[in-house]
Amino acid sequence: MRHFTDGSVIGGREFVDEVFRSSRDYFGPQRRTGARKPRGALQALEGEIWTARDLKKDVV
């Protein structure tokens, strides 16, 4: 659930990268790509679904 509320963008890799490119001003200058692998419950879908945020901690 956290990826849907904190992830800001969820979808295929191309979709997440497209949103990243069109919203480039909202991200730091060192960030090169938009798509990040999901963690937690969505990790089972790794490679099929991507997120714009690299969430580090599981929140219970």
PDB file of N, CA, C and O in Angstrom:
ATOM      1  N   MET A   1       0.817  -1.190   0.000  1.00  0.00           N
ATOM      2  CA  MET A   1       0.000   0.000   0.000  1.00  0.00           C
ATOM      3  C   MET A   1       0.868   1.265   0.000  1.00  0.00           C
ATOM      4  O   MET A   1       0.512   2.278  -0.602  1.00  0.00           O
ATOM      5  N   ARG A   2       1.999   1.185   0.678  1.00  0.00           N
ATOM      6  CA  ARG A   2       2.849   2.373   0.783  1.00  0.00           C
ATOM      7  C   ARG A   2       3.333   2.861  -0.574  1.00  0.00           C
ATOM      8  O   ARG A   2       3.458   4.068  -0.783  1.00  0.00           O
ATOM      9  N   HIS A   3       3.607   1.951  -1.496  1.00  0.00           N
ATOM     10  CA  HIS A   3       4.069   2.372  -2.823  1.00  0.00           C
ATOM     11  C   HIS A   3       3.003   3.181  -3.552  1.00  0.00           C
ATOM     12  O   HIS A   3       3.331   4.059  -4.350  1.00  0.00           O
ATOM     13  N   PHE A   4       1.736   2.896  -3.288  1.00  0.00           N
ATOM     14  CA  PHE A   4       0.662   3.625  -3.949  1.00  0.00           C
ATOM     15  C   PHE A   4       0.448   5.008  -3.341  1.00  0.00           C
ATOM     16  O   PHE A   4      -0.038   5.909  -4.024  1.00  0.00           O
ATOM     17  N   THR A   5       0.801   5.190  -2.077  1.00  0.00           N
ATOM     18  CA  THR A   5       0.616   6.497  -1.448  1.00  0.00           C
ATOM     19  C   THR A   5       1.891   7.334  -1.458  1.00  0.00           C
ATOM     20  O   THR A   5       1.831   8.543  -1.677  1.00  0.00           O
ATOM     21  N   ASP A   6       3.050   6.705  -1.221  1.00  0.00           N
ATOM     22  CA  ASP A   6       4.320   7.435  -1.170  1.00  0.00           C
ATOM     23  C   ASP A   6       5.129   7.322  -2.462  1.00  0.00           C
ATOM     24  O   ASP A   6       6.045   8.114  -2.686  1.00  0.00           O
ATOM     25  N   GLY A   7       4.807   6.366  -3.299  1.00  0.00           N
ATOM     26  CA  GLY A   7       5.577   6.124  -4.505  1.00  0.00           C
ATOM     27  C   GLY A   7       5.373   7.147  -5.595  1.00  0.00           C
ATOM     28  O   GLY A   7       6.225   7.284  -6.473  1.00  0.00           O
ATOM     29  N   SER A   8       4.306   7.847  -5.566  1.00  0.00           N
ATOM     30  CA  SER A   8       3.927   8.917  -6.488  1.00  0.00           C
ATOM     31  C   SER A   8       3.653   8.450  -7.917  1.00  0.00           C
ATOM     32  O   SER A   8       2.726   8.964  -8.544  1.00  0.00           O
ATOM     33  N   VAL A   9       4.410   7.510  -8.453  1.00  0.00           N
ATOM     34  CA  VAL A   9       4.171   6.975  -9.799  1.00  0.00           C
ATOM     35  C   VAL A   9       4.408   5.469  -9.750  1.00  0.00           C
ATOM     36  O   VAL A   9       5.458   5.018  -9.291  1.00  0.00           O
ATOM     37  N   ILE A  10       3.450   4.706 -10.214  1.00  0.00           N
ATOM     38  CA  ILE A  10       3.545   3.249 -10.263  1.00  0.00           C
ATOM     39  C   ILE A  10       3.174   2.813 -11.672  1.00  0.00           C
ATOM     40  O   ILE A  10       2.188   3.295 -12.230  1.00  0.00           O
ATOM     41  N   GLY A  11       3.965   1.894 -12.260  1.00  0.00           N
ATOM     42  CA  GLY A  11       3.625   1.390 -13.584  1.00  0.00           C
ATOM     43  C   GLY A  11       4.801   0.697 -14.227  1.00  0.00           C
ATOM     44  O   GLY A  11       5.763   0.331 -13.552  1.00  0.00           O
ATOM     45  N   GLY A  12       4.725   0.517 -15.526  1.00  0.00           N
ATOM     46  CA  GLY A  12       5.819  -0.087 -16.268  1.00  0.00           C
ATOM     47  C   GLY A  12       7.034   0.840 -16.278  1.00  0.00           C
ATOM     48  O   GLY A  12       6.911   2.043 -16.045  1.00  0.00           O
ATOM     49  N   ARG A  13       8.190   0.277 -16.546  1.00  0.00           N
ATOM     50  CA  ARG A  13       9.435   1.051 -16.518  1.00  0.00           C
ATOM     51  C   ARG A  13       9.401   2.244 -17.465  1.00  0.00           C
ATOM     52  O   ARG A  13       9.814   3.343 -17.095  1.00  0.00           O
ATOM     53  N   GLU A  14       8.911   2.034 -18.682  1.00  0.00           N
ATOM     54  CA  GLU A  14       8.859   3.121 -19.663  1.00  0.00           C
ATOM     55  C   GLU A  14       7.943   4.247 -19.187  1.00  0.00           C
ATOM     56  O   GLU A  14       8.256   5.426 -19.355  1.00  0.00           O
ATOM     57  N   PHE A  15       6.800   3.873 -18.589  1.00  0.00           N
ATOM     58  CA  PHE A  15       5.857   4.868 -18.095  1.00  0.00           C
ATOM     59  C   PHE A  15       6.481   5.701 -16.981  1.00  0.00           C
ATOM     60  O   PHE A  15       6.389   6.928 -16.996  1.00  0.00           O
ATOM     61  N   VAL A  16       7.115   5.039 -16.017  1.00  0.00           N
ATOM     62  CA  VAL A  16       7.728   5.759 -14.892  1.00  0.00           C
ATOM     63  C   VAL A  16       8.847   6.666 -15.388  1.00  0.00           C
ATOM     64  O   VAL A  16       8.968   7.799 -14.921  1.00  0.00           O
ATOM     65  N   ASP A  17       9.669   6.192 -16.324  1.00  0.00           N
ATOM     66  CA  ASP A  17      10.740   7.030 -16.875  1.00  0.00           C
ATOM     67  C   ASP A  17      10.176   8.223 -17.655  1.00  0.00           C
ATOM     68  O   ASP A  17      10.750   9.312 -17.622  1.00  0.00           O
ATOM     69  N   GLU A  18       9.066   8.023 -18.349  1.00  0.00           N
ATOM     70  CA  GLU A  18       8.426   9.122 -19.089  1.00  0.00           C
ATOM     71  C   GLU A  18       7.933  10.205 -18.130  1.00  0.00           C
ATOM     72  O   GLU A  18       8.134  11.394 -18.378  1.00  0.00           O
ATOM     73  N   VAL A  19       7.293   9.798 -17.043  1.00  0.00           N
ATOM     74  CA  VAL A  19       6.826  10.765 -16.040  1.00  0.00           C
ATOM     75  C   VAL A  19       8.022  11.475 -15.410  1.00  0.00           C
ATOM     76  O   VAL A  19       7.968  12.680 -15.164  1.00  0.00           O
ATOM     77  N   PHE A  20       9.086  10.743 -15.151  1.00  0.00           N
ATOM     78  CA  PHE A  20      10.312  11.329 -14.597  1.00  0.00           C
ATOM     79  C   PHE A  20      10.858  12.415 -15.531  1.00  0.00           C
ATOM     80  O   PHE A  20      11.190  13.511 -15.080  1.00  0.00           O
ATOM     81  N   ARG A  21      10.951  12.115 -16.821  1.00  0.00           N
ATOM     82  CA  ARG A  21      11.473  13.092 -17.783  1.00  0.00           C
ATOM     83  C   ARG A  21      10.580  14.333 -17.871  1.00  0.00           C
ATOM     84  O   ARG A  21      11.081  15.453 -17.973  1.00  0.00           O
ATOM     85  N   SER A  22       9.271  14.136 -17.833  1.00  0.00           N
ATOM     86  CA  SER A  22       8.369  15.279 -17.947  1.00  0.00           C
ATOM     87  C   SER A  22       8.278  16.087 -16.653  1.00  0.00           C
ATOM     88  O   SER A  22       7.808  17.225 -16.665  1.00  0.00           O
ATOM     89  N   SER A  23       8.724  15.511 -15.543  1.00  0.00           N
ATOM     90  CA  SER A  23       8.690  16.200 -14.239  1.00  0.00           C
ATOM     91  C   SER A  23      10.097  16.361 -13.669  1.00  0.00           C
ATOM     92  O   SER A  23      10.275  16.392 -12.451  1.00  0.00           O
ATOM     93  N   ARG A  24      11.072  16.461 -14.524  1.00  0.00           N
ATOM     94  CA  ARG A  24      12.491  16.480 -14.135  1.00  0.00           C
ATOM     95  C   ARG A  24      12.805  17.519 -13.056  1.00  0.00           C
ATOM     96  O   ARG A  24      13.663  17.270 -12.209  1.00  0.00           O
ATOM     97  N   ASP A  25      12.150  18.653 -13.060  1.00  0.00           N
ATOM     98  CA  ASP A  25      12.432  19.727 -12.101  1.00  0.00           C
ATOM     99  C   ASP A  25      12.131  19.335 -10.660  1.00  0.00           C
ATOM    100  O   ASP A  25      12.627  19.980  -9.736  1.00  0.00           O
ATOM    101  N   TYR A  26      11.334  18.298 -10.445  1.00  0.00           N
ATOM    102  CA  TYR A  26      10.962  17.875  -9.097  1.00  0.00           C
ATOM    103  C   TYR A  26      11.972  16.915  -8.470  1.00  0.00           C
ATOM    104  O   TYR A  26      11.839  16.562  -7.299  1.00  0.00           O
ATOM    105  N   PHE A  27      12.969  16.493  -9.227  1.00  0.00           N
ATOM    106  CA  PHE A  27      13.957  15.530  -8.756  1.00  0.00           C
ATOM    107  C   PHE A  27      15.329  16.178  -8.669  1.00  0.00           C
ATOM    108  O   PHE A  27      15.596  17.184  -9.326  1.00  0.00           O
ATOM    109  N   GLY A  28      16.195  15.593  -7.854  1.00  0.00           N
ATOM    110  CA  GLY A  28      17.533  16.138  -7.659  1.00  0.00           C
ATOM    111  C   GLY A  28      18.389  16.064  -8.910  1.00  0.00           C
ATOM    112  O   GLY A  28      18.120  15.253  -9.796  1.00  0.00           O
ATOM    113  N   PRO A  29      19.421  16.904  -8.997  1.00  0.00           N
ATOM    114  CA  PRO A  29      20.254  16.974 -10.202  1.00  0.00           C
ATOM    115  C   PRO A  29      21.093  15.724 -10.455  1.00  0.00           C
ATOM    116  O   PRO A  29      21.487  15.482 -11.596  1.00  0.00           O
ATOM    117  N   GLN A  30      21.378  14.927  -9.434  1.00  0.00           N
ATOM    118  CA  GLN A  30      22.207  13.730  -9.622  1.00  0.00           C
ATOM    119  C   GLN A  30      21.412  12.509 -10.074  1.00  0.00           C
ATOM    120  O   GLN A  30      21.989  11.504 -10.491  1.00  0.00           O
ATOM    121  N   ARG A  31      20.111  12.598  -9.991  1.00  0.00           N
ATOM    122  CA  ARG A  31      19.280  11.458 -10.379  1.00  0.00           C
ATOM    123  C   ARG A  31      19.247  11.335 -11.896  1.00  0.00           C
ATOM    124  O   ARG A  31      18.933  12.298 -12.595  1.00  0.00           O
ATOM    125  N   ARG A  32      19.572  10.150 -12.404  1.00  0.00           N
ATOM    126  CA  ARG A  32      19.681   9.925 -13.848  1.00  0.00           C
ATOM    127  C   ARG A  32      18.447   9.267 -14.453  1.00  0.00           C
ATOM    128  O   ARG A  32      18.096   9.552 -15.598  1.00  0.00           O
ATOM    129  N   THR A  33      17.774   8.378 -13.690  1.00  0.00           N
ATOM    130  CA  THR A  33      16.606   7.669 -14.211  1.00  0.00           C
ATOM    131  C   THR A  33      15.452   7.781 -13.227  1.00  0.00           C
ATOM    132  O   THR A  33      15.652   8.121 -12.060  1.00  0.00           O
ATOM    133  N   GLY A  34      14.249   7.497 -13.698  1.00  0.00           N
ATOM    134  CA  GLY A  34      13.071   7.614 -12.850  1.00  0.00           C
ATOM    135  C   GLY A  34      12.652   6.314 -12.200  1.00  0.00           C
ATOM    136  O   GLY A  34      12.259   6.310 -11.033  1.00  0.00           O
ATOM    137  N   ALA A  35      12.724   5.209 -12.925  1.00  0.00           N
ATOM    138  CA  ALA A  35      12.198   3.938 -12.445  1.00  0.00           C
ATOM    139  C   ALA A  35      13.069   3.330 -11.342  1.00  0.00           C
ATOM    140  O   ALA A  35      14.293   3.261 -11.448  1.00  0.00           O
ATOM    141  N   ARG A  36      12.385   2.893 -10.280  1.00  0.00           N
ATOM    142  CA  ARG A  36      13.036   2.220  -9.162  1.00  0.00           C
ATOM    143  C   ARG A  36      12.330   0.892  -8.913  1.00  0.00           C
ATOM    144  O   ARG A  36      11.114   0.800  -9.077  1.00  0.00           O
ATOM    145  N   LYS A  37      13.080  -0.137  -8.517  1.00  0.00           N
ATOM    146  CA  LYS A  37      12.487  -1.435  -8.202  1.00  0.00           C
ATOM    147  C   LYS A  37      11.665  -1.307  -6.922  1.00  0.00           C
ATOM    148  O   LYS A  37      12.078  -0.638  -5.975  1.00  0.00           O
ATOM    149  N   PRO A  38      10.506  -1.949  -6.901  1.00  0.00           N
ATOM    150  CA  PRO A  38       9.690  -1.895  -5.688  1.00  0.00           C
ATOM    151  C   PRO A  38      10.280  -2.788  -4.595  1.00  0.00           C
ATOM    152  O   PRO A  38      10.999  -3.746  -4.878  1.00  0.00           O
ATOM    153  N   ARG A  39       9.967  -2.460  -3.363  1.00  0.00           N
ATOM    154  CA  ARG A  39      10.391  -3.264  -2.217  1.00  0.00           C
ATOM    155  C   ARG A  39       9.151  -3.692  -1.453  1.00  0.00           C
ATOM    156  O   ARG A  39       8.038  -3.282  -1.780  1.00  0.00           O
ATOM    157  N   GLY A  40       9.343  -4.499  -0.458  1.00  0.00           N
ATOM    158  CA  GLY A  40       8.221  -4.930   0.367  1.00  0.00           C
ATOM    159  C   GLY A  40       7.298  -5.860  -0.399  1.00  0.00           C
ATOM    160  O   GLY A  40       7.760  -6.724  -1.144  1.00  0.00           O
ATOM    161  N   ALA A  41       5.990  -5.686  -0.219  1.00  0.00           N
ATOM    162  CA  ALA A  41       4.993  -6.564  -0.826  1.00  0.00           C
ATOM    163  C   ALA A  41       5.043  -6.551  -2.353  1.00  0.00           C
ATOM    164  O   ALA A  41       4.751  -7.567  -2.983  1.00  0.00           O
ATOM    165  N   LEU A  42       5.399  -5.441  -2.948  1.00  0.00           N
ATOM    166  CA  LEU A  42       5.446  -5.347  -4.412  1.00  0.00           C
ATOM    167  C   LEU A  42       6.712  -5.947  -5.013  1.00  0.00           C
ATOM    168  O   LEU A  42       6.828  -6.039  -6.235  1.00  0.00           O
ATOM    169  N   GLN A  43       7.658  -6.355  -4.177  1.00  0.00           N
ATOM    170  CA  GLN A  43       8.916  -6.905  -4.678  1.00  0.00           C
ATOM    171  C   GLN A  43       8.683  -8.173  -5.492  1.00  0.00           C
ATOM    172  O   GLN A  43       9.485  -8.505  -6.365  1.00  0.00           O
ATOM    173  N   ALA A  44       7.598  -8.880  -5.217  1.00  0.00           N
ATOM    174  CA  ALA A  44       7.271 -10.075  -5.986  1.00  0.00           C
ATOM    175  C   ALA A  44       7.001  -9.740  -7.457  1.00  0.00           C
ATOM    176  O   ALA A  44       7.104 -10.611  -8.320  1.00  0.00           O
ATOM    177  N   LEU A  45       6.659  -8.489  -7.741  1.00  0.00           N
ATOM    178  CA  LEU A  45       6.385  -8.043  -9.112  1.00  0.00           C
ATOM    179  C   LEU A  45       7.583  -7.344  -9.752  1.00  0.00           C
ATOM    180  O   LEU A  45       7.439  -6.681 -10.779  1.00  0.00           O
ATOM    181  N   GLU A  46       8.752  -7.489  -9.156  1.00  0.00           N
ATOM    182  CA  GLU A  46       9.964  -6.842  -9.672  1.00  0.00           C
ATOM    183  C   GLU A  46      10.163  -7.185 -11.143  1.00  0.00           C
ATOM    184  O   GLU A  46      10.064  -8.345 -11.541  1.00  0.00           O
ATOM    185  N   GLY A  47      10.440  -6.178 -11.931  1.00  0.00           N
ATOM    186  CA  GLY A  47      10.614  -6.353 -13.366  1.00  0.00           C
ATOM    187  C   GLY A  47       9.339  -6.101 -14.155  1.00  0.00           C
ATOM    188  O   GLY A  47       9.394  -5.825 -15.353  1.00  0.00           O
ATOM    189  N   GLU A  48       8.183  -6.196 -13.486  1.00  0.00           N
ATOM    190  CA  GLU A  48       6.906  -5.936 -14.139  1.00  0.00           C
ATOM    191  C   GLU A  48       6.346  -4.577 -13.737  1.00  0.00           C
ATOM    192  O   GLU A  48       5.698  -3.904 -14.539  1.00  0.00           O
ATOM    193  N   ILE A  49       6.596  -4.178 -12.500  1.00  0.00           N
ATOM    194  CA  ILE A  49       6.069  -2.922 -11.982  1.00  0.00           C
ATOM    195  C   ILE A  49       7.223  -2.126 -11.381  1.00  0.00           C
ATOM    196  O   ILE A  49       8.130  -2.690 -10.770  1.00  0.00           O
ATOM    197  N   TRP A  50       7.176  -0.808 -11.565  1.00  0.00           N
ATOM    198  CA  TRP A  50       8.240   0.080 -11.095  1.00  0.00           C
ATOM    199  C   TRP A  50       7.618   1.260 -10.370  1.00  0.00           C
ATOM    200  O   TRP A  50       6.426   1.525 -10.521  1.00  0.00           O
ATOM    201  N   THR A  51       8.412   1.965  -9.589  1.00  0.00           N
ATOM    202  CA  THR A  51       7.951   3.128  -8.862  1.00  0.00           C
ATOM    203  C   THR A  51       8.932   4.278  -9.043  1.00  0.00           C
ATOM    204  O   THR A  51      10.094   4.056  -9.384  1.00  0.00           O
ATOM    205  N   ALA A  52       8.472   5.503  -8.818  1.00  0.00           N
ATOM    206  CA  ALA A  52       9.351   6.667  -8.964  1.00  0.00           C
ATOM    207  C   ALA A  52      10.146   6.941  -7.692  1.00  0.00           C
ATOM    208  O   ALA A  52      11.138   7.668  -7.732  1.00  0.00           O
ATOM    209  N   ARG A  53       9.729   6.374  -6.571  1.00  0.00           N
ATOM    210  CA  ARG A  53      10.422   6.591  -5.305  1.00  0.00           C
ATOM    211  C   ARG A  53      11.132   5.310  -4.888  1.00  0.00           C
ATOM    212  O   ARG A  53      10.590   4.218  -5.059  1.00  0.00           O
ATOM    213  N   ASP A  54      12.324   5.432  -4.349  1.00  0.00           N
ATOM    214  CA  ASP A  54      13.084   4.292  -3.845  1.00  0.00           C
ATOM    215  C   ASP A  54      12.844   4.213  -2.337  1.00  0.00           C
ATOM    216  O   ASP A  54      13.653   4.697  -1.546  1.00  0.00           O
ATOM    217  N   LEU A  55      11.737   3.604  -1.952  1.00  0.00           N
ATOM    218  CA  LEU A  55      11.356   3.544  -0.550  1.00  0.00           C
ATOM    219  C   LEU A  55      12.268   2.562   0.184  1.00  0.00           C
ATOM    220  O   LEU A  55      12.378   1.398  -0.201  1.00  0.00           O
ATOM    221  N   LYS A  56      12.916   3.041   1.239  1.00  0.00           N
ATOM    222  CA  LYS A  56      13.938   2.269   1.924  1.00  0.00           C
ATOM    223  C   LYS A  56      13.407   1.393   3.063  1.00  0.00           C
ATOM    224  O   LYS A  56      13.921   0.297   3.284  1.00  0.00           O
ATOM    225  N   LYS A  57      12.391   1.860   3.782  1.00  0.00           N
ATOM    226  CA  LYS A  57      11.936   1.151   4.964  1.00  0.00           C
ATOM    227  C   LYS A  57      10.502   0.679   4.804  1.00  0.00           C
ATOM    228  O   LYS A  57       9.662   1.354   4.209  1.00  0.00           O
ATOM    229  N   ASP A  58      10.245  -0.512   5.359  1.00  0.00           N
ATOM    230  CA  ASP A  58       8.868  -0.979   5.406  1.00  0.00           C
ATOM    231  C   ASP A  58       8.179  -0.298   6.574  1.00  0.00           C
ATOM    232  O   ASP A  58       8.741  -0.214   7.667  1.00  0.00           O
ATOM    233  N   VAL A  59       6.992   0.176   6.356  1.00  0.00           N
ATOM    234  CA  VAL A  59       6.214   0.812   7.405  1.00  0.00           C
ATOM    235  C   VAL A  59       5.052  -0.100   7.746  1.00  0.00           C
ATOM    236  O   VAL A  59       4.294  -0.526   6.874  1.00  0.00           O
ATOM    237  N   VAL A  60       4.930  -0.390   9.023  1.00  0.00           N
ATOM    238  CA  VAL A  60       3.858  -1.296   9.463  1.00  0.00           C
ATOM    239  C   VAL A  60       2.693  -0.508   9.970  1.00  0.00           C
ATOM    240  O   VAL A  60       1.690  -1.088  10.386  1.00  0.00           O
TER     241      VAL A  60
END
